[in-house]
Amino acid sequence: MFDNLHAQSQRLLKRAPVHLDARQRRVAAGGLVTKLLDDGVQVIVLSVDDHHFHLLARFPDHQVRRWVGRAKMHSAMLLRDCGLKGGVWAVRCRALPIADRAHQLNV
């Protein structure tokens, strides 16, 4: 089902994909949460795996990409200090508003 999407993603890559180890995931998660909280975003849950993250949060306005972009930049700087070179996160993010309580619990 997702083979075509995966193939397209691979064609669009401008550099080799980045995979975070356990230590780098902790640094990335800490950086993301710290910056979001500093910006007044209510973080409910964040999950970081070796190549991306999922976030459930309440934002102060509808500029989700702005707030997430600031957090990604902050965590990328922390990861650079850990020796990870190059871009870590993709540009932009996919933001899906929570439709109802069942959707929230599923997320």
Gaussian input, Z-matrix of N, CA and C with variables (Angstrom, degrees):
# hf/3-21g

backbone

0 1
 N
 C     1     B1
 C     2     B2     1     A1
 N     3     B3     2     A2     1     D1
 C     4     B4     3     A3     2     D2
 C     5     B5     4     A4     3     D3
 N     6     B6     5     A5     4     D4
 C     7     B7     6     A6     5     D5
 C     8     B8     7     A7     6     D6
 N     9     B9     8     A8     7     D7
 C    10    B10     9     A9     8     D8
 C    11    B11    10    A10     9     D9
 N    12    B12    11    A11    10    D10
 C    13    B13    12    A12    11    D11
 C    14    B14    13    A13    12    D12
 N    15    B15    14    A14    13    D13
 C    16    B16    15    A15    14    D14
 C    17    B17    16    A16    15    D15
 N    18    B18    17    A17    16    D16
 C    19    B19    18    A18    17    D17
 C    20    B20    19    A19    18    D18
 N    21    B21    20    A20    19    D19
 C    22    B22    21    A21    20    D20
 C    23    B23    22    A22    21    D21
 N    24    B24    23    A23    22    D22
 C    25    B25    24    A24    23    D23
 C    26    B26    25    A25    24    D24
 N    27    B27    26    A26    25    D25
 C    28    B28    27    A27    26    D26
 C    29    B29    28    A28    27    D27
 N    30    B30    29    A29    28    D28
 C    31    B31    30    A30    29    D29
 C    32    B32    31    A31    30    D30
 N    33    B33    32    A32    31    D31
 C    34    B34    33    A33    32    D32
 C    35    B35    34    A34    33    D33
 N    36    B36    35    A35    34    D34
 C    37    B37    36    A36    35    D35
 C    38    B38    37    A37    36    D36
 N    39    B39    38    A38    37    D37
 C    40    B40    39    A39    38    D38
 C    41    B41    40    A40    39    D39
 N    42    B42    41    A41    40    D40
 C    43    B43    42    A42    41    D41
 C    44    B44    43    A43    42    D42
 N    45    B45    44    A44    43    D43
 C    46    B46    45    A45    44    D44
 C    47    B47    46    A46    45    D45
 N    48    B48    47    A47    46    D46
 C    49    B49    48    A48    47    D47
 C    50    B50    49    A49    48    D48
 N    51    B51    50    A50    49    D49
 C    52    B52    51    A51    50    D50
 C    53    B53    52    A52    51    D51
 N    54    B54    53    A53    52    D52
 C    55    B55    54    A54    53    D53
 C    56    B56    55    A55    54    D54
 N    57    B57    56    A56    55    D55
 C    58    B58    57    A57    56    D56
 C    59    B59    58    A58    57    D57
 N    60    B60    59    A59    58    D58
 C    61    B61    60    A60    59    D59
 C    62    B62    61    A61    60    D60
 N    63    B63    62    A62    61    D61
 C    64    B64    63    A63    62    D62
 C    65    B65    64    A64    63    D63
 N    66    B66    65    A65    64    D64
 C    67    B67    66    A66    65    D65
 C    68    B68    67    A67    66    D66
 N    69    B69    68    A68    67    D67
 C    70    B70    69    A69    68    D68
 C    71    B71    70    A70    69    D69
 N    72    B72    71    A71    70    D70
 C    73    B73    72    A72    71    D71
 C    74    B74    73    A73    72    D72
 N    75    B75    74    A74    73    D73
 C    76    B76    75    A75    74    D74
 C    77    B77    76    A76    75    D75
 N    78    B78    77    A77    76    D76
 C    79    B79    78    A78    77    D77
 C    80    B80    79    A79    78    D78
 N    81    B81    80    A80    79    D79
 C    82    B82    81    A81    80    D80
 C    83    B83    82    A82    81    D81
 N    84    B84    83    A83    82    D82
 C    85    B85    84    A84    83    D83
 C    86    B86    85    A85    84    D84
 N    87    B87    86    A86    85    D85
 C    88    B88    87    A87    86    D86
 C    89    B89    88    A88    87    D87
 N    90    B90    89    A89    88    D88
 C    91    B91    90    A90    89    D89
 C    92    B92    91    A91    90    D90
 N    93    B93    92    A92    91    D91
 C    94    B94    93    A93    92    D92
 C    95    B95    94    A94    93    D93
 N    96    B96    95    A95    94    D94
 C    97    B97    96    A96    95    D95
 C    98    B98    97    A97    96    D96
 N    99    B99    98    A98    97    D97
 C   100   B100    99    A99    98    D98
 C   101   B101   100   A100    99    D99
 N   102   B102   101   A101   100   D100
 C   103   B103   102   A102   101   D101
 C   104   B104   103   A103   102   D102
 N   105   B105   104   A104   103   D103
 C   106   B106   105   A105   104   D104
 C   107   B107   106   A106   105   D105
 N   108   B108   107   A107   106   D106
 C   109   B109   108   A108   107   D107
 C   110   B110   109   A109   108   D108
 N   111   B111   110   A110   109   D109
 C   112   B112   111   A111   110   D110
 C   113   B113   112   A112   111   D111
 N   114   B114   113   A113   112   D112
 C   115   B115   114   A114   113   D113
 C   116   B116   115   A115   114   D114
 N   117   B117   116   A116   115   D115
 C   118   B118   117   A117   116   D116
 C   119   B119   118   A118   117   D117
 N   120   B120   119   A119   118   D118
 C   121   B121   120   A120   119   D119
 C   122   B122   121   A121   120   D120
 N   123   B123   122   A122   121   D121
 C   124   B124   123   A123   122   D122
 C   125   B125   124   A124   123   D123
 N   126   B126   125   A125   124   D124
 C   127   B127   126   A126   125   D125
 C   128   B128   127   A127   126   D126
 N   129   B129   128   A128   127   D127
 C   130   B130   129   A129   128   D128
 C   131   B131   130   A130   129   D129
 N   132   B132   131   A131   130   D130
 C   133   B133   132   A132   131   D131
 C   134   B134   133   A133   132   D132
 N   135   B135   134   A134   133   D133
 C   136   B136   135   A135   134   D134
 C   137   B137   136   A136   135   D135
 N   138   B138   137   A137   136   D136
 C   139   B139   138   A138   137   D137
 C   140   B140   139   A139   138   D138
 N   141   B141   140   A140   139   D139
 C   142   B142   141   A141   140   D140
 C   143   B143   142   A142   141   D141
 N   144   B144   143   A143   142   D142
 C   145   B145   144   A144   143   D143
 C   146   B146   145   A145   144   D144
 N   147   B147   146   A146   145   D145
 C   148   B148   147   A147   146   D146
 C   149   B149   148   A148   147   D147
 N   150   B150   149   A149   148   D148
 C   151   B151   150   A150   149   D149
 C   152   B152   151   A151   150   D150
 N   153   B153   152   A152   151   D151
 C   154   B154   153   A153   152   D152
 C   155   B155   154   A154   153   D153
 N   156   B156   155   A155   154   D154
 C   157   B157   156   A156   155   D155
 C   158   B158   157   A157   156   D156
 N   159   B159   158   A158   157   D157
 C   160   B160   159   A159   158   D158
 C   161   B161   160   A160   159   D159
 N   162   B162   161   A161   160   D160
 C   163   B163   162   A162   161   D161
 C   164   B164   163   A163   162   D162
 N   165   B165   164   A164   163   D163
 C   166   B166   165   A165   164   D164
 C   167   B167   166   A166   165   D165
 N   168   B168   167   A167   166   D166
 C   169   B169   168   A168   167   D167
 C   170   B170   169   A169   168   D168
 N   171   B171   170   A170   169   D169
 C   172   B172   171   A171   170   D170
 C   173   B173   172   A172   171   D171
 N   174   B174   173   A173   172   D172
 C   175   B175   174   A174   173   D173
 C   176   B176   175   A175   174   D174
 N   177   B177   176   A176   175   D175
 C   178   B178   177   A177   176   D176
 C   179   B179   178   A178   177   D177
 N   180   B180   179   A179   178   D178
 C   181   B181   180   A180   179   D179
 C   182   B182   181   A181   180   D180
 N   183   B183   182   A182   181   D181
 C   184   B184   183   A183   182   D182
 C   185   B185   184   A184   183   D183
 N   186   B186   185   A185   184   D184
 C   187   B187   186   A186   185   D185
 C   188   B188   187   A187   186   D186
 N   189   B189   188   A188   187   D187
 C   190   B190   189   A189   188   D188
 C   191   B191   190   A190   189   D189
 N   192   B192   191   A191   190   D190
 C   193   B193   192   A192   191   D191
 C   194   B194   193   A193   192   D192
 N   195   B195   194   A194   193   D193
 C   196   B196   195   A195   194   D194
 C   197   B197   196   A196   195   D195
 N   198   B198   197   A197   196   D196
 C   199   B199   198   A198   197   D197
 C   200   B200   199   A199   198   D198
 N   201   B201   200   A200   199   D199
 C   202   B202   201   A201   200   D200
 C   203   B203   202   A202   201   D201
 N   204   B204   203   A203   202   D202
 C   205   B205   204   A204   203   D203
 C   206   B206   205   A205   204   D204
 N   207   B207   206   A206   205   D205
 C   208   B208   207   A207   206   D206
 C   209   B209   208   A208   207   D207
 N   210   B210   209   A209   208   D208
 C   211   B211   210   A210   209   D209
 C   212   B212   211   A211   210   D210
 N   213   B213   212   A212   211   D211
 C   214   B214   213   A213   212   D212
 C   215   B215   214   A214   213   D213
 N   216   B216   215   A215   214   D214
 C   217   B217   216   A216   215   D215
 C   218   B218   217   A217   216   D216
 N   219   B219   218   A218   217   D217
 C   220   B220   219   A219   218   D218
 C   221   B221   220   A220   219   D219
 N   222   B222   221   A221   220   D220
 C   223   B223   222   A222   221   D221
 C   224   B224   223   A223   222   D222
 N   225   B225   224   A224   223   D223
 C   226   B226   225   A225   224   D224
 C   227   B227   226   A226   225   D225
 N   228   B228   227   A227   226   D226
 C   229   B229   228   A228   227   D227
 C   230   B230   229   A229   228   D228
 N   231   B231   230   A230   229   D229
 C   232   B232   231   A231   230   D230
 C   233   B233   232   A232   231   D231
 N   234   B234   233   A233   232   D232
 C   235   B235   234   A234   233   D233
 C   236   B236   235   A235   234   D234
 N   237   B237   236   A236   235   D235
 C   238   B238   237   A237   236   D236
 C   239   B239   238   A238   237   D237
 N   240   B240   239   A239   238   D238
 C   241   B241   240   A240   239   D239
 C   242   B242   241   A241   240   D240
 N   243   B243   242   A242   241   D241
 C   244   B244   243   A243   242   D242
 C   245   B245   244   A244   243   D243
 N   246   B246   245   A245   244   D244
 C   247   B247   246   A246   245   D245
 C   248   B248   247   A247   246   D246
 N   249   B249   248   A248   247   D247
 C   250   B250   249   A249   248   D248
 C   251   B251   250   A250   249   D249
 N   252   B252   251   A251   250   D250
 C   253   B253   252   A252   251   D251
 C   254   B254   253   A253   252   D252
 N   255   B255   254   A254   253   D253
 C   256   B256   255   A255   254   D254
 C   257   B257   256   A256   255   D255
 N   258   B258   257   A257   256   D256
 C   259   B259   258   A258   257   D257
 C   260   B260   259   A259   258   D258
 N   261   B261   260   A260   259   D259
 C   262   B262   261   A261   260   D260
 C   263   B263   262   A262   261   D261
 N   264   B264   263   A263   262   D262
 C   265   B265   264   A264   263   D263
 C   266   B266   265   A265   264   D264
 N   267   B267   266   A266   265   D265
 C   268   B268   267   A267   266   D266
 C   269   B269   268   A268   267   D267
 N   270   B270   269   A269   268   D268
 C   271   B271   270   A270   269   D269
 C   272   B272   271   A271   270   D270
 N   273   B273   272   A272   271   D271
 C   274   B274   273   A273   272   D272
 C   275   B275   274   A274   273   D273
 N   276   B276   275   A275   274   D274
 C   277   B277   276   A276   275   D275
 C   278   B278   277   A277   276   D276
 N   279   B279   278   A278   277   D277
 C   280   B280   279   A279   278   D278
 C   281   B281   280   A280   279   D279
 N   282   B282   281   A281   280   D280
 C   283   B283   282   A282   281   D281
 C   284   B284   283   A283   282   D282
 N   285   B285   284   A284   283   D283
 C   286   B286   285   A285   284   D284
 C   287   B287   286   A286   285   D285
 N   288   B288   287   A287   286   D286
 C   289   B289   288   A288   287   D287
 C   290   B290   289   A289   288   D288
 N   291   B291   290   A290   289   D289
 C   292   B292   291   A291   290   D290
 C   293   B293   292   A292   291   D291
 N   294   B294   293   A293   292   D292
 C   295   B295   294   A294   293   D293
 C   296   B296   295   A295   294   D294
 N   297   B297   296   A296   295   D295
 C   298   B298   297   A297   296   D296
 C   299   B299   298   A298   297   D297
 N   300   B300   299   A299   298   D298
 C   301   B301   300   A300   299   D299
 C   302   B302   301   A301   300   D300
 N   303   B303   302   A302   301   D301
 C   304   B304   303   A303   302   D302
 C   305   B305   304   A304   303   D303
 N   306   B306   305   A305   304   D304
 C   307   B307   306   A306   305   D305
 C   308   B308   307   A307   306   D306
 N   309   B309   308   A308   307   D307
 C   310   B310   309   A309   308   D308
 C   311   B311   310   A310   309   D309
 N   312   B312   311   A311   310   D310
 C   313   B313   312   A312   311   D311
 C   314   B314   313   A313   312   D312
 N   315   B315   314   A314   313   D313
 C   316   B316   315   A315   314   D314
 C   317   B317   316   A316   315   D315
 N   318   B318   317   A317   316   D316
 C   319   B319   318   A318   317   D317
 C   320   B320   319   A319   318   D318

   B1=1.4502
   B2=1.5369
   B3=1.3316
   B4=1.4579
   B5=1.5222
   B6=1.3186
   B7=1.4682
   B8=1.5238
   B9=1.3334
   B10=1.4664
   B11=1.5208
   B12=1.3221
   B13=1.4633
   B14=1.5228
   B15=1.3268
   B16=1.4639
   B17=1.5319
   B18=1.3159
   B19=1.4640
   B20=1.5244
   B21=1.3298
   B22=1.4653
   B23=1.5255
   B24=1.3106
   B25=1.4674
   B26=1.5198
   B27=1.3178
   B28=1.4608
   B29=1.5254
   B30=1.3295
   B31=1.4775
   B32=1.5266
   B33=1.3273
   B34=1.4615
   B35=1.5274
   B36=1.3220
   B37=1.4646
   B38=1.5220
   B39=1.3200
   B40=1.4579
   B41=1.5293
   B42=1.3257
   B43=1.4749
   B44=1.5221
   B45=1.3011
   B46=1.4646
   B47=1.5338
   B48=1.3310
   B49=1.4640
   B50=1.5210
   B51=1.3184
   B52=1.4639
   B53=1.5249
   B54=1.3200
   B55=1.4645
   B56=1.5194
   B57=1.3189
   B58=1.4568
   B59=1.5255
   B60=1.3249
   B61=1.4627
   B62=1.5356
   B63=1.3227
   B64=1.4675
   B65=1.5337
   B66=1.3099
   B67=1.4729
   B68=1.5239
   B69=1.3095
   B70=1.4592
   B71=1.5276
   B72=1.3284
   B73=1.4689
   B74=1.5203
   B75=1.3364
   B76=1.4769
   B77=1.5256
   B78=1.3304
   B79=1.4703
   B80=1.5226
   B81=1.3322
   B82=1.4633
   B83=1.5238
   B84=1.3228
   B85=1.4693
   B86=1.5249
   B87=1.3159
   B88=1.4592
   B89=1.5159
   B90=1.3188
   B91=1.4639
   B92=1.5143
   B93=1.3261
   B94=1.4625
   B95=1.5297
   B96=1.3297
   B97=1.4659
   B98=1.5254
   B99=1.3174
   B100=1.4625
   B101=1.5219
   B102=1.3208
   B103=1.4651
   B104=1.5218
   B105=1.3279
   B106=1.4590
   B107=1.5254
   B108=1.3225
   B109=1.4680
   B110=1.5263
   B111=1.3321
   B112=1.4752
   B113=1.5232
   B114=1.3373
   B115=1.4609
   B116=1.5290
   B117=1.3224
   B118=1.4521
   B119=1.5175
   B120=1.3253
   B121=1.4618
   B122=1.5298
   B123=1.3198
   B124=1.4551
   B125=1.5242
   B126=1.3292
   B127=1.4627
   B128=1.5206
   B129=1.3137
   B130=1.4546
   B131=1.5286
   B132=1.3236
   B133=1.4630
   B134=1.5280
   B135=1.3363
   B136=1.4627
   B137=1.5124
   B138=1.3107
   B139=1.4607
   B140=1.5220
   B141=1.3239
   B142=1.4674
   B143=1.5260
   B144=1.3348
   B145=1.4574
   B146=1.5255
   B147=1.3035
   B148=1.4615
   B149=1.5186
   B150=1.3475
   B151=1.4577
   B152=1.5241
   B153=1.3224
   B154=1.4586
   B155=1.5257
   B156=1.3171
   B157=1.4631
   B158=1.5214
   B159=1.3211
   B160=1.4607
   B161=1.5193
   B162=1.3204
   B163=1.4563
   B164=1.5185
   B165=1.3290
   B166=1.4552
   B167=1.5188
   B168=1.3296
   B169=1.4615
   B170=1.5203
   B171=1.3224
   B172=1.4693
   B173=1.5289
   B174=1.3233
   B175=1.4621
   B176=1.5199
   B177=1.3402
   B178=1.4702
   B179=1.5302
   B180=1.3270
   B181=1.4616
   B182=1.5297
   B183=1.3018
   B184=1.4637
   B185=1.5247
   B186=1.3228
   B187=1.4685
   B188=1.5308
   B189=1.3213
   B190=1.4628
   B191=1.5233
   B192=1.3268
   B193=1.4736
   B194=1.5212
   B195=1.3096
   B196=1.4743
   B197=1.5220
   B198=1.3357
   B199=1.4665
   B200=1.5264
   B201=1.3131
   B202=1.4667
   B203=1.5263
   B204=1.3091
   B205=1.4666
   B206=1.5147
   B207=1.3358
   B208=1.4784
   B209=1.5304
   B210=1.3362
   B211=1.4647
   B212=1.5296
   B213=1.3361
   B214=1.4597
   B215=1.5300
   B216=1.3269
   B217=1.4642
   B218=1.5353
   B219=1.3258
   B220=1.4654
   B221=1.5312
   B222=1.3348
   B223=1.4637
   B224=1.5279
   B225=1.3305
   B226=1.4683
   B227=1.5251
   B228=1.3379
   B229=1.4713
   B230=1.5260
   B231=1.3267
   B232=1.4622
   B233=1.5246
   B234=1.3146
   B235=1.4650
   B236=1.5208
   B237=1.3152
   B238=1.4685
   B239=1.5287
   B240=1.3342
   B241=1.4578
   B242=1.5296
   B243=1.3470
   B244=1.4738
   B245=1.5193
   B246=1.3321
   B247=1.4527
   B248=1.5141
   B249=1.3262
   B250=1.4692
   B251=1.5183
   B252=1.3195
   B253=1.4589
   B254=1.5301
   B255=1.3130
   B256=1.4589
   B257=1.5176
   B258=1.3121
   B259=1.4537
   B260=1.5203
   B261=1.3023
   B262=1.4498
   B263=1.5221
   B264=1.3224
   B265=1.4618
   B266=1.5165
   B267=1.3054
   B268=1.4542
   B269=1.5268
   B270=1.3063
   B271=1.4610
   B272=1.5230
   B273=1.3123
   B274=1.4625
   B275=1.5220
   B276=1.3079
   B277=1.4552
   B278=1.5217
   B279=1.2845
   B280=1.4663
   B281=1.5267
   B282=1.3075
   B283=1.4584
   B284=1.5224
   B285=1.3086
   B286=1.4601
   B287=1.5258
   B288=1.3215
   B289=1.4610
   B290=1.5326
   B291=1.3058
   B292=1.4628
   B293=1.5240
   B294=1.3243
   B295=1.4648
   B296=1.5240
   B297=1.3332
   B298=1.4647
   B299=1.5266
   B300=1.3178
   B301=1.4642
   B302=1.5342
   B303=1.3102
   B304=1.4687
   B305=1.5248
   B306=1.3223
   B307=1.4698
   B308=1.5231
   B309=1.3363
   B310=1.4726
   B311=1.5256
   B312=1.3125
   B313=1.4661
   B314=1.5201
   B315=1.3153
   B316=1.4492
   B317=1.5251
   B318=1.3123
   B319=1.4611
   B320=1.5107
   A1=111.69
   A2=115.89
   A3=119.19
   A4=113.45
   A5=117.88
   A6=120.94
   A7=112.39
   A8=117.64
   A9=120.63
   A10=111.47
   A11=117.05
   A12=121.13
   A13=110.79
   A14=116.47
   A15=120.61
   A16=110.70
   A17=116.88
   A18=120.86
   A19=110.85
   A20=116.78
   A21=120.02
   A22=110.69
   A23=117.24
   A24=120.57
   A25=111.12
   A26=116.67
   A27=120.50
   A28=111.91
   A29=117.06
   A30=120.57
   A31=111.43
   A32=117.59
   A33=121.35
   A34=113.31
   A35=117.86
   A36=120.56
   A37=110.75
   A38=114.95
   A39=120.40
   A40=111.74
   A41=116.30
   A42=121.77
   A43=108.08
   A44=115.91
   A45=120.17
   A46=110.19
   A47=117.62
   A48=119.67
   A49=111.68
   A50=115.63
   A51=122.92
   A52=108.22
   A53=116.35
   A54=121.45
   A55=108.01
   A56=116.27
   A57=122.12
   A58=110.79
   A59=115.97
   A60=119.17
   A61=108.55
   A62=117.51
   A63=121.43
   A64=111.71
   A65=117.33
   A66=120.81
   A67=110.79
   A68=116.78
   A69=121.15
   A70=111.25
   A71=117.71
   A72=120.51
   A73=110.80
   A74=117.19
   A75=120.39
   A76=110.73
   A77=116.62
   A78=120.75
   A79=110.18
   A80=116.95
   A81=121.36
   A82=110.72
   A83=116.99
   A84=120.60
   A85=110.96
   A86=116.62
   A87=120.20
   A88=112.04
   A89=116.64
   A90=120.80
   A91=112.51
   A92=116.77
   A93=120.51
   A94=110.93
   A95=116.25
   A96=120.44
   A97=111.01
   A98=117.60
   A99=120.88
   A100=111.23
   A101=116.82
   A102=120.15
   A103=111.46
   A104=117.91
   A105=120.25
   A106=111.24
   A107=116.98
   A108=120.08
   A109=111.01
   A110=116.91
   A111=120.54
   A112=111.64
   A113=116.86
   A114=121.56
   A115=113.00
   A116=116.75
   A117=119.85
   A118=115.10
   A119=116.80
   A120=121.54
   A121=107.72
   A122=116.75
   A123=121.45
   A124=108.59
   A125=116.31
   A126=121.91
   A127=108.48
   A128=116.10
   A129=120.76
   A130=109.94
   A131=116.38
   A132=120.04
   A133=108.79
   A134=115.24
   A135=122.08
   A136=107.63
   A137=116.21
   A138=122.15
   A139=108.12
   A140=116.57
   A141=121.87
   A142=107.72
   A143=116.86
   A144=119.36
   A145=108.60
   A146=117.68
   A147=119.33
   A148=114.33
   A149=119.10
   A150=117.97
   A151=115.06
   A152=120.17
   A153=120.16
   A154=110.46
   A155=116.02
   A156=119.41
   A157=110.44
   A158=114.51
   A159=122.83
   A160=107.04
   A161=115.68
   A162=121.28
   A163=109.94
   A164=115.94
   A165=122.07
   A166=105.35
   A167=116.60
   A168=120.52
   A169=110.29
   A170=115.06
   A171=121.90
   A172=106.83
   A173=115.06
   A174=121.53
   A175=110.51
   A176=117.92
   A177=120.70
   A178=113.23
   A179=117.15
   A180=121.62
   A181=107.94
   A182=117.54
   A183=121.04
   A184=113.41
   A185=118.18
   A186=122.01
   A187=110.63
   A188=115.47
   A189=121.65
   A190=111.29
   A191=116.99
   A192=119.64
   A193=111.64
   A194=117.22
   A195=120.49
   A196=109.90
   A197=116.71
   A198=120.41
   A199=111.53
   A200=116.44
   A201=119.71
   A202=109.76
   A203=117.98
   A204=120.99
   A205=112.55
   A206=115.95
   A207=119.77
   A208=110.36
   A209=116.21
   A210=120.24
   A211=111.18
   A212=117.05
   A213=120.17
   A214=110.71
   A215=116.87
   A216=120.17
   A217=110.16
   A218=115.85
   A219=119.88
   A220=110.95
   A221=117.20
   A222=119.33
   A223=111.08
   A224=117.59
   A225=120.42
   A226=110.97
   A227=116.84
   A228=119.57
   A229=110.68
   A230=117.03
   A231=119.81
   A232=110.86
   A233=117.15
   A234=120.68
   A235=111.41
   A236=116.74
   A237=119.95
   A238=109.69
   A239=116.42
   A240=120.43
   A241=111.94
   A242=116.62
   A243=121.93
   A244=112.13
   A245=116.99
   A246=120.54
   A247=115.59
   A248=118.12
   A249=120.37
   A250=108.30
   A251=116.27
   A252=121.36
   A253=110.53
   A254=115.81
   A255=120.90
   A256=112.54
   A257=115.73
   A258=121.73
   A259=111.54
   A260=115.77
   A261=120.53
   A262=110.52
   A263=116.26
   A264=121.65
   A265=111.45
   A266=115.56
   A267=121.33
   A268=109.64
   A269=116.24
   A270=121.52
   A271=108.55
   A272=116.02
   A273=123.22
   A274=111.34
   A275=114.62
   A276=120.65
   A277=108.73
   A278=115.65
   A279=121.25
   A280=106.93
   A281=116.62
   A282=121.89
   A283=109.78
   A284=115.95
   A285=121.49
   A286=108.88
   A287=118.42
   A288=119.82
   A289=110.41
   A290=115.82
   A291=121.50
   A292=107.96
   A293=116.55
   A294=121.70
   A295=112.68
   A296=117.09
   A297=120.75
   A298=108.74
   A299=116.04
   A300=120.95
   A301=111.66
   A302=117.16
   A303=120.02
   A304=110.74
   A305=117.39
   A306=121.97
   A307=109.74
   A308=116.70
   A309=120.61
   A310=110.86
   A311=117.22
   A312=120.37
   A313=111.58
   A314=117.64
   A315=121.65
   A316=110.60
   A317=116.83
   A318=121.28
   A319=109.62
   D1=-37.85
   D2=-176.01
   D3=-105.71
   D4=9.38
   D5=-177.66
   D6=-60.28
   D7=-43.39
   D8=179.86
   D9=-65.40
   D10=-41.11
   D11=178.44
   D12=-63.72
   D13=-42.58
   D14=178.54
   D15=-63.67
   D16=-43.37
   D17=179.14
   D18=-61.82
   D19=-41.87
   D20=177.98
   D21=-63.95
   D22=-42.35
   D23=178.37
   D24=-59.74
   D25=-42.59
   D26=179.29
   D27=-64.07
   D28=-38.39
   D29=178.34
   D30=-66.36
   D31=-32.50
   D32=-176.10
   D33=-79.97
   D34=-13.87
   D35=-178.59
   D36=-63.14
   D37=133.98
   D38=178.03
   D39=-98.25
   D40=-11.90
   D41=177.77
   D42=-151.07
   D43=173.04
   D44=-179.22
   D45=-63.81
   D46=144.42
   D47=178.78
   D48=-64.37
   D49=151.01
   D50=178.67
   D51=-100.79
   D52=133.92
   D53=175.74
   D54=-123.80
   D55=124.09
   D56=-176.24
   D57=-88.02
   D58=136.67
   D59=173.26
   D60=-83.57
   D61=179.82
   D62=-174.11
   D63=-60.07
   D64=-42.96
   D65=-180.00
   D66=-64.62
   D67=-44.43
   D68=179.70
   D69=-65.10
   D70=-35.00
   D71=176.81
   D72=-64.10
   D73=-40.41
   D74=177.69
   D75=-63.93
   D76=-42.50
   D77=178.62
   D78=-63.80
   D79=-45.15
   D80=-179.71
   D81=-62.07
   D82=-46.55
   D83=-179.83
   D84=-62.15
   D85=-44.47
   D86=178.83
   D87=-61.48
   D88=-42.53
   D89=178.81
   D90=-65.50
   D91=-43.03
   D92=179.14
   D93=-61.95
   D94=-50.08
   D95=-177.22
   D96=-64.81
   D97=-44.49
   D98=-178.94
   D99=-58.05
   D100=-48.62
   D101=-177.82
   D102=-67.08
   D103=-41.94
   D104=178.36
   D105=-61.28
   D106=-44.31
   D107=178.42
   D108=-64.10
   D109=-41.69
   D110=177.55
   D111=-60.61
   D112=-31.10
   D113=-179.62
   D114=-87.99
   D115=5.05
   D116=176.67
   D117=84.99
   D118=17.11
   D119=177.76
   D120=-89.34
   D121=132.34
   D122=177.45
   D123=-86.94
   D124=105.17
   D125=-178.60
   D126=-85.45
   D127=123.30
   D128=179.10
   D129=-95.57
   D130=-48.57
   D131=176.17
   D132=-154.46
   D133=145.41
   D134=176.81
   D135=-136.96
   D136=135.98
   D137=177.19
   D138=-128.64
   D139=128.32
   D140=178.55
   D141=-120.90
   D142=125.52
   D143=173.39
   D144=-110.16
   D145=-159.72
   D146=-172.96
   D147=-71.77
   D148=-14.85
   D149=-177.71
   D150=-141.76
   D151=-3.44
   D152=175.42
   D153=-161.26
   D154=179.33
   D155=179.90
   D156=-138.32
   D157=159.14
   D158=174.17
   D159=-123.79
   D160=141.81
   D161=-174.79
   D162=-137.64
   D163=133.86
   D164=169.92
   D165=-117.98
   D166=118.51
   D167=-174.38
   D168=-153.15
   D169=160.62
   D170=173.57
   D171=-108.60
   D172=121.94
   D173=-175.48
   D174=-99.59
   D175=151.25
   D176=-177.67
   D177=-70.32
   D178=-17.99
   D179=178.85
   D180=-153.16
   D181=-169.86
   D182=-176.92
   D183=-91.78
   D184=14.97
   D185=-179.67
   D186=-94.38
   D187=57.06
   D188=-175.39
   D189=-57.55
   D190=-45.36
   D191=-178.04
   D192=-61.55
   D193=-34.16
   D194=178.23
   D195=-63.12
   D196=-50.15
   D197=-176.53
   D198=-67.49
   D199=-42.03
   D200=179.74
   D201=-68.10
   D202=-38.46
   D203=177.51
   D204=-60.47
   D205=-41.66
   D206=177.64
   D207=-63.35
   D208=-41.27
   D209=179.96
   D210=-67.60
   D211=-40.13
   D212=178.19
   D213=-63.73
   D214=-39.68
   D215=178.91
   D216=-63.59
   D217=-42.99
   D218=179.73
   D219=-62.79
   D220=-46.49
   D221=-178.89
   D222=-67.33
   D223=-34.41
   D224=178.08
   D225=-63.75
   D226=-37.62
   D227=177.23
   D228=-65.79
   D229=-39.77
   D230=177.35
   D231=-65.36
   D232=-38.90
   D233=178.03
   D234=-67.70
   D235=-34.62
   D236=176.36
   D237=-62.48
   D238=-39.36
   D239=177.93
   D240=-65.38
   D241=-21.11
   D242=176.28
   D243=-88.46
   D244=3.37
   D245=176.87
   D246=98.73
   D247=3.45
   D248=179.42
   D249=-85.91
   D250=117.94
   D251=-177.28
   D252=-98.58
   D253=152.92
   D254=175.61
   D255=86.80
   D256=179.52
   D257=-179.26
   D258=-68.79
   D259=138.50
   D260=-179.27
   D261=-102.99
   D262=-49.04
   D263=-174.46
   D264=-105.05
   D265=151.30
   D266=174.84
   D267=-69.97
   D268=159.01
   D269=176.57
   D270=-72.24
   D271=140.15
   D272=-179.61
   D273=64.80
   D274=-178.97
   D275=176.73
   D276=-147.90
   D277=164.69
   D278=177.67
   D279=-100.93
   D280=109.82
   D281=-177.81
   D282=-105.08
   D283=123.73
   D284=178.32
   D285=-117.70
   D286=115.50
   D287=177.32
   D288=-65.80
   D289=143.45
   D290=177.40
   D291=-72.10
   D292=125.52
   D293=-175.19
   D294=-82.78
   D295=-39.05
   D296=-177.29
   D297=-161.47
   D298=-179.19
   D299=-177.10
   D300=-62.33
   D301=-40.49
   D302=179.05
   D303=-61.10
   D304=-40.55
   D305=177.80
   D306=-63.98
   D307=-42.81
   D308=179.20
   D309=-60.94
   D310=-45.87
   D311=-179.97
   D312=-65.12
   D313=-34.38
   D314=178.61
   D315=-67.64
   D316=-40.40
   D317=178.50
   D318=-64.08

